[in-house]
Amino acid sequence: MHDAAIRRLTLGCLLAGFAGPEVPGWLAQALADGLGGVVLFGSNIGDGTGVARLTGELRTAAGRDVVVALDEEGGDVTRLDAERGSTSPGAAALGYLDDAAATEAIYAAIGARLTRAGVTLNLAPVADVNVDPRNPVIGVRSFSADPDIAARQVAAAVRGLQRVGVAACPKHFPGHGATAADSHHEVATVTRSRAQLDAAELVPFRAGIAAGTRAVMTGHLLVPALDASAIATVSRPITTGLLRDELGFTGTVVTDALEMRAVSATIGIAEGFAQALAAGADAIETGAQDAAHLVEPIVEAVANAVHDGRLSLARLEDAARRTAALATPGDPSPVADAPDAAARCLEIHGTLPTLHRPLVIECRSPNGVATGALPWSLAEVIAARVPGTETLTVDGPANPIPADDRPLVVVVRDPHRHPWQRAVLDAAVRHPDSVIIDAGWPAADLPDGVPLVRTRGVAPGLFAAVADVLTGGNTR
């Protein structure tokens, strides 16, 4: 086949990133030349009001439907609501509730918003079973550490999104929940046996496939029990042998962003693209950085792989076809509003204090790459209801903790990963009129005898529900 045809097919498999809210010239040309689509990130979306205009311009530049994807997980990872916080509880909160009907309705409402914005592919839900509480990248993005709960919730999320025509994409196959490393920064290794993978990691993916998911995302994960030599992104035994042949997935395989250092700092983005196609992946995303400088090296790497026999032309054509299958816009018809499930997502222990001029101490642990800058503050919500509320932000061990008789509301996020939060927890123990708000993945070693509310995320609705129970003096 002529290199021009290989170039067009290669572009058809590429989901590119770009900077800013406007379509740059290089992207308009790539779309006209056959680019499969884009993945939108914070710099493209801003406050969310201009997304429909932007996606319309992308289609105009291409002269056809193209894949428009983003990560709208809800909760701590949101793109449409990045500047104000998600309108829905996150996965861990919904997993605690474990109401499949509520989850399906919430994801249908998310899908309806995406459809109105012109998005065709949601890179969600997270299907990782968060087996290791030290996990630095998944955490509250996971529905549960229980594979059966995670499976029910993943299936419900898939049904909700695809009910309105937005393709779902459970991730990060074959499972990122048992890692102590973040694949944004390095290769994450999953040291689990095949029997353990079958019993936990693979269960939600099987459920998502059974629910009819149109896409699955592979992760930059080294899983020696499945392939000791290659990460899942470029592993034929994992992508084709396990996901397609054994689990029976017939939809589109999407990769995680190749700009992540697990690929970019090892194989390289262009070579990783070609190897991912050969392994069985279809739609391959570059990431959030502007991809103008990556287009031609990717095309060259794929052409070389075809010419030297590492990648068959049939495989390339199949991948481009499967990618194009995700470009069809969804149904813009209105759906019912998402149920207000936030209050039911709270886990409450002990008798909560009555707040009078409270001091709200908020532990600001670092945000991850996936979440980005998270706007959140329980203190602001409480201050709007309780006069005299004061706030103390703690972001490291050097912050002094005041000792006085004001009621304390102590907000922690993953103290098991950030030991400097222990001093804040000790302050809660010393004060008889205090409450701990655990806003991260449930910490196992919180002090006994102190009232506790677990939110499993910082979505505004969850914090509003916390403020309701605190200012209402509820006891459970």
PyMOL commands that set and color helices and strands:
alter all, ss='L'
color gray80, all
select helices_A, chain A and resi 3-12+25-32+42-45+51-62+91-97+100-117+139-141+147-163+194-199+202-210+232-234+236-246+261-264+269-279+295-307+313-324+342-345+378-383+419-430+460-472
alter helices_A, ss='H'
color red, helices_A
select strands_A, chain A and resi 14-16+37-39+67-70+121-122+188-189+215-218+221-222+252-255+284-285+347-349+359-363+390-394+408-412+434-438+452-454
alter strands_A, ss='S'
color yellow, strands_A
deselect
rebuild
show_as cartoon
